[in-house]
Every structure is written in structure tokens, then in C-alpha cells.
């Protein structure tokens, strides 16, 4: 059966087909820009070109904006808005001659935006995580906010200090290069750099959108840290969708590790393409954990108190306390659940090892994310002399139904179990060798097993009943 259309219907049908085709082209073009957020970030050259960069080897792809906006030698401070698909950056970022623009990779259209009142050069800028605004920091340490919907600028602050009350504004001025990026929780990460040194700071969410007298930042990397070559400073920072931080000099790409050390990803396969970085990613989990104040303390009863603090706790499942007799082969002693899976505050944890080995004991903390990714603290060591744990060991910990007590001292004849209130809940006779104690009737919680010899020598160990 052949369907007949009037001339008007044919025109409407052609228009509908054209509209669908344009929508398809638009979606396809935009998808091409952000099609590989795990493997690709974007570089802005000082000439204003936008290039995809493969993070694993710094391979540079074809230019995104093949039709240029105009001549520039100082384009900088690029950010990508995932809401509207636009890049925002200074086509001219130099003092006194700035020009702020947006670029639509779908239509290849540039738009000149409202001029700012910024007088100094701008090297650091980014779009915020919800796409409502753009932040930038000039070389004099002045922070500005651009409201995307209203096309207006606001001066935020020029007085910055860190958690130790050090003057960070002076650091931003002396290390005027660098970049900034916002993560998926709304935190602002700021890199400052010159040829020989660099530092990293974080401003926790919510970010200010109106003027404020002062801002306190958290110093993550001291600004006295040497740059990789000692002669080339960082010009860009960008996140991948998996939470990796990538940092670039004008010639090389690096990845920042959870312990804030740098690993070289590669030298850019094209020269002159990197004056700044951005990406399509605003990950919630960035450098999953930062261990602070990890300490060991030997107690009078030869137990070892293990304590640590965690800053920037994001999507954490918890922590394994691990011990080694040689610093190479590790055993998991206990799992401590994360007190708060997501926290920008410092969280304190502790664990007591009631049965360390005689001699050197090595400890480390293994952090586990909800997705199974792991990261480790530094290794700490404590020496224990003549520990009676050689005579008696208790496992597993935590325990479900049974615990095993290995008694290598015939003088240990009785094991008593106490709850957290100090009440004895179980008494068991011990024989030499391995003893099996039934704890299935105990409620969930922490308990102490106490063993005494005929001459009064005692041994205690804490265990958790699951």
C-alpha cells in the first residue's frame, strides 16, 4: 500500500527528519568530546587550541577547535561544563588585555563573555562541578567567580591561609603558575607552581559565590616541594573519571599518587600544545585517603597501640591493620570499618595489638574503598622485648563461633573471658597445645581473654565477637 502525502505534509516531514538529524549530529559531536573520560583529558595551548590527551602516555589527538577564534599567545585557565557542553577559558589571559570566551565543540561557535575586573594575569581556572559557575585565581592571589547564567563576575577573596595559619596569598603570588579543578563533591583543588617548586591546596565545599574576608585552605603538598625537573613548573591539573589527578608542565604529563608523589605518564607527542588542562570528569573519589599522624605506642603490658588519622575520607569501606615480622610478609590483624564513608574532616582510628611478636614488629594500614581499591600508609616499627605472646596466641580476630588458643606454656591453666563491663562471661581450662573455645553464645562486641599462670604471670588479648 502506498501512502500519499500532501505538499504541506512533505515539508513538515522533511523538517522533522532534518531536526532529528541535527539532534543526532549534536549528540554525536558532544559525545565525541567526552567519550572517554577514563582515558582522555584536554589540553589548552597558549595559541587557543584544544587537544585531547591520552593519560596513559601523553599522546595528543586531533585539535577540537580546528577553526580558531583568533590569534592568541596567552590562552589559559580552561574549564569544561558538563551541563551545557561548553569550554570556558581566557582567550587572552595577560594582564590588562583579558578576553573571556566560551566555545561550543558541537557548533564550533565561540562566544565572547562579560569582561572581568581582573587586572592581573590569570593562569588558574575551572568550571565548578554542577556547571553553574567558573572560578579563577590571578597571579596576585585574587579569587574570582563567574556566574554562567547571569554572565556576571564577583570578586571573592584575596586573603588565604592554611590550616597552620600560614600566609598562602604570598605563596600564590610567588608561585603564580599552576591550575585548579573541582571534584564531584564540590571541593576546589589548587596547584601553585614556579619553575623550581610546587604545592597543592584544597578548599572544601561549599565554595563561596559572594565576597568573603578570608579563606582557609588545607595544605596537601608543601609549596617548597621541588618540581620534577627543577626547571619546569606545572601549568595544568585535571581529573579522570576514576579519580586520578593528572598534572602537566608545558612538555610532560604526570599522575599524582595517593601519597602525593608524582609518576611520569609521558612527554606530549606534539610540542606547544599544553598551557593548561581540563577534563569532562568530576569524580567523587579523588586520592581516596590521606593518612596523617600514624603512630605506634608500646604499652606496659607489651601490647602495641596503633593510632592513625585520616583526612579526605571518600567512599571508604574501612581499614585493615597489618603486621609483619620482616617488613615484607604481612598478616591482617583486624578490620576497622570506616566511621564515615565520606568525610572531609579528620577522622581518628585506633587499634590495640595485644599479642605482638618479640623483637621488631612492622605495622601498616591498608585502606579499602567500597569498590575494592586499596591504598597503604607508611610503615612504622616498634620493638618488643621478651613478649609472653610467644607462649600463647589467640585467633581468629574477629571471631564468629570459635576461637583458638595456642598454649605453649604448661603453667597457663585457665582462660577467662570478660565483657566490656568487666564481668566474666566464660571460664575455660587450658591444656598445652591448641585449645578450642566456644564463643557462639556471646553477643556482638569486644571482649578480653585473660590467662594466668600459677605464679601470677598474666596475658590478656582483646578480640571482637562478630
N, C-alpha and C positions, 0 to 999 in steps of 0.2 A: 504494500500500500504506500503510495507516495503522498507525503504531506506537503500541502501548498501553503506558502506564507505570502502575506501582502508585502508591499514595498516598505511600509512602516515597520512591520514585524521583522523584516530582514535587517533593517537599520538597527533596531533595538537588539537583535540577536548578535549582529556584528559588534555593537558596542559592549555587550555583555562578554563576548569572547575576548575582546581586546582588554577589558578590565581584568578578567581572570588571568590573562597572560601577563599583564603588568604586575598584578599582585604576585604571581608565581615568580616573575623575574626579580621583584623586590625581595621576596623571602629568600630566594636562592642567593642573591648577591650578598645580603646581610649574613646569611648562614656561612658563606664562604669566608667572611672576615673572622668570624668566631667559631669556625667549625672544629677546631682542635685546641680547646683551652688547656688541655693537659700538657700538650707538647709545643704550643706556639704562644709567643708573646710578640709585642710590636715595638719597633724602634722608630723614633723620630730623628731624622737627620737635621743638622743645623740649616740645611737648604730647604727644609719643609717637607721632605719626602717621608712617607710612612711605609715601613717594611716589615713583613712577617719574619720572625726569627725562630728557628728550631732550638729549643732549650738544651737538648742533649749534646749538641756540637756547634752551636752558634752559626749554623748555616742560614744564609739570608735568602729569602724568596723574592718574587717579583714585587715591584713597588705597587702599593694600593692606590695611591692618588697619582696616576700617571699624567693627568692634566694638572699642572701646578697652579697654585693660587697666584703666585707672583714671585719675584726674586727675593730671596732672603739668605742671610748668612748667620742668623741668630734665632731660628725657630727653637722653641723649648717648652718644657712643662706640659707634656701631653697627658690626657686622661681619656678613658673611653666610658661612655654612658650606655649601659646595657638596656636601659629603658627605651631610649629613642634611637639607639644605633649610631650615635654621632661621636666623633672625636672632638675634643676641646683642647686648644693649645694656643700659645702665643706664637703667631707667625713671625713677629718681631718682638724679642724679649729684652732688648737692650734698654738701658736707662734713657728715659726721655722720648723714646720713639716706639713705644709698645703698640702692638696691634693684636687683639684677641679675637680668635675666629673659631667657628665650628666647621666640621667637614662631614658630609654625608657620603659614605662609600657606596650607597645604593644608587644615588642620583648623580654622584660626582659634583655636588653643589657645595660651595663654600659660602658661609655667612659671616659678615663682619659684625661682631657683637659690641655691646656697650663698652666704651673706653673706661679704664680704671683710673683711680687717682694715684696709682703706684708710680713712684718716681725712680726707684732703683731697679736694677736688672733682676729678672725672675728666672731662677734655674730649677725650682721645685714646685710641682703642681700635680693635682689629680682630681678626678671626679669622686664624690662620696658613694657609699655602697648602695643607696637607694635611688641614685640618679637625680636627686633634687638640686644638687649644687656642686661647685668646684672650689677647691682650696688651693692657695699658692702661698709661698714664702719667699720674700725677696732676699737679696744678699745682705741686707742690713738687719735681718731678723724680724721683719714685719709680716704678720699673718693676715691674709685677706680671704673673704668668702664671696663667691659669685652665685647669686640665686638664678637658676636656669629659667624658671617660669616667668619671673619678673624682669629678667635681663638687667639686674642691678648688682652693684658691688657694695660690700661692707668691710670696713677695717675692723679686725678682731682684736689684735693684741700685739704688743712689741716687747713685753716683759715675760721672759721664760726662765724657769729654774727647774732643777731636777729634784729627785727625792731627798737629796742631801743638801738642798738649798744652794747648790752651785749655780752661778750665772750662766745660763745656756744661751741667752741672747748674744753674748760676746762670742760664744763658740760658733753660732750660726753666721756671725759676721766674718770671723777669721777663717771659717771653713764654708765659704759661700756656695760651693758646688754641691751636687747631690741630687736628691729627689724625694718624693713622698708617695705613699699609696695607702688606701683604706681597705681593711679586710671586711669580711662578711658580718662581723659583729659591730662594725662601725668605728673601730679603733684606727687612729692615724699613725702610720709608721713613717718616721722622718730620718733620712740619711743626710749627714753633713760630711763634707769632704774637701780637702785640697790635694795637692799633688802628693804629699807625704803621709797624711793622716786621714782617718775617717772615724765616724761614730754613728750610733744608731739610737734613736729615742722613740718612745711610744706615748701618744696622747690617748687615754682611754675614752671610750664612748660614755655619754653622748657628746658629740663635738659641738662647740659653740657656733651659733649663727649670728650673734649680736656682739657688740663690743664688750670686752671684759678687761679688768685692770691687770691681771696676771694669770699665767697658766703654768701648772706644774706638770712636768713630763717625767717619765720613767726612763732612766738611762739603761739601755740594754748592752751597748758596746761603748766603752770609753772613747771619747773623741781623740785620744792620744794613740789610738791603735794604728799601726803602720799599714799603709795601702800595700797591695800585693807586690808591686814593683818598687814602691818608694818614690816613684816619679809621676805616676798617673792616678788622678783621683777618680772617684765614682761619679757618674753622671745620671744613672738611672736605677730604679728599683721597680719590680713587678712581681705579682703573684701568679702561680699556676693554680689550676682548679683543685689540685691535691694539697695546696698549702705550702708548696715550696716557695722560697724567696730567691729571686734572681736579681743580681746586681751587675751593672756594666760600667766599665770605663769606656773611653772612646774607641777602643780596639778589641776588648776582651769581655767575655761573659763569665760570671761566677755564680755558684749556688751557695747560699748561706745555710750552714748546718745547724741543728738544734743547739749545739754548744757554741754557736756564734763564730765558728771557724769557717773559712772560705775554701771551696773546691772549684778548681778551674774547669769550666764546661767547654771552652774553646775560644779561638780567635775568630772574629767575624769574617765570613768568607768574602765579603765586599768591604772595601775601605770607605770611610767617610759617611757611614750610614747611621751612626749612633751618637746622638746628643742627648737622648732621653729614652725612657722605657714606659710602657703601659701594657695592660692586658685586658682580656674580657672577663677576668675571674675576680670574685670577691669571696674567697674561701672563709668559712667559719673557723677552721682549724689551721693555724699558722704556727710553725715551730712548736709542736704540741705542748711542750713543758719546759720550764726553765727552773732547774734545781738551784736552791740557794741555801747557804748555811747548813750543809750536810756535815754532821758531827758524830763522833763516837765517844762514849764515856764509859770507862771501866768502873764498875760498881764494887763495893766492899765484898760482896758475895761472889765476886768473879763473873757476874753477869755483865753483858755489854748493852748499854743503852744506845740505840740508833735513832737519831732525830734528823729531820730534814724539813725544809720549807719549799713550797712550790709556788712560783709566780706564773701567771698566764696559763691557767689550767683550762684546757679546752677539749671537750669530747673525751675526757679521760674515764677509763674503766677503773683503774686502780694501780697499785704498786706492789711489785714483788721485792722483798728484802732478800738479797742473795749473799751467800758467804762462800769463801774459798780458803783453802789451806795454803795454796801456792800462787794465787793471783791469776790462774789460768783456767782451772776447772771449778765450775760454780755449781752450788746447790741452792735451790729455792727454800728459804726458811718459812716464809709466811706471805700471804697476800693481804694487802690492806686496801679495802675499797676506797675509791675517791670520795672525799667528803662532799664535794660539789663538782659534778662533771664539767661544768662551765663556770669559771670564776676568773675575774681579772684581779682579784685581791690575792694577797699572800695567804696560803693555807699551810698549817703546821701538821706534821705527822711524826709519829714515834713508834718504836718497837723495841722490846727488850729480848735479847738473846740470852736465855738462862743457861745454855749449855755450850759455850764456845769451846774450841779446842785449846789445848795447852800449846803455847808458842804463838806464832803470828796468825792472826785472823784478818782476812781481807773482806771488806763489805762494799757492796754497791746497791743502788736502787734501780730497778727496771720498771719504767713507766709503760703501761699498756693502754692504748686508745680503744675506743669502742669498736673500731674497725680492725683491731688486731695489730696495728703498727706499734713498734716498741722503740724506746729510746732509753739511754742509760746515763746515770750520774757519773761523776768521778769515782775513783776507787779510794777508799780510806782503809787504814790498817791500825790494829791495836794488838798488843802482845799480852797474853795471859799466862801467868806462871803457875805451875802445879795445880791445874784445874781438876777438880774431882769429877768433871764430866767424863774423863777418861774411864772412870769406874762405873758410870751409869749414864745411859742415853734413853730418851723418850721420843717416840714418834708414832703416827704422823701428827702434824700440827698445821692446820686444824684437823680435828678428829671427828668421825661420824659415830661409829658404834664401838670401836675397839681402839685401844692404844697399846703399844708395845713398849715394855720397859726392859732394856738390856742391863742386867745387873752383873758387873764384873768384880764386885766386891762382896764377899760372903758375909761381911758384917752388916750389910744393908738387909734387914729382915722384914720391914713393914713400910708400906706406901700408903699415905693418907692423902685424900683429895679434899680441897677446901673450895667453897664458892667465894664470890666477891665480897660477901659479908663476913667472911672468916669462919663460917660454920663448916664443920667437917661433914661431908656428904658420902664418903666412902672410905673403907679401910681394907687393905689387901695385904696378905702375906706374900713375901718375895722369896724366890729361890735363886740360886746362882744361875746365870744364863738369861734367856729371853722369857719374860713373863707377859701374858696377855691379860689386860684388864678390860672389863666390860663397862663402857660409859654410856650405853644406849639410853639408860633411864634419865640421864642428866638433861636439863633444859639447855637451850641455846645460850651461849655466853662464855665468859672467861673463867678459868679455874686454875688453881695451884696444886701441883702434886708435890708432896713433901716426903722425903725419905730420910730416915735417921738410922745411924748405926748404934751399936750397944755402948760405944764410948762417947756418944753425944754428937758425933760428926753429922752434919746435915747437908742435904742437897735439895734444892727446890727448882721447879720449872713451871712456867706459865704455859697453858695450852687453851685453845679455843675449841669448844664443842659446837659443831655445826648443827 
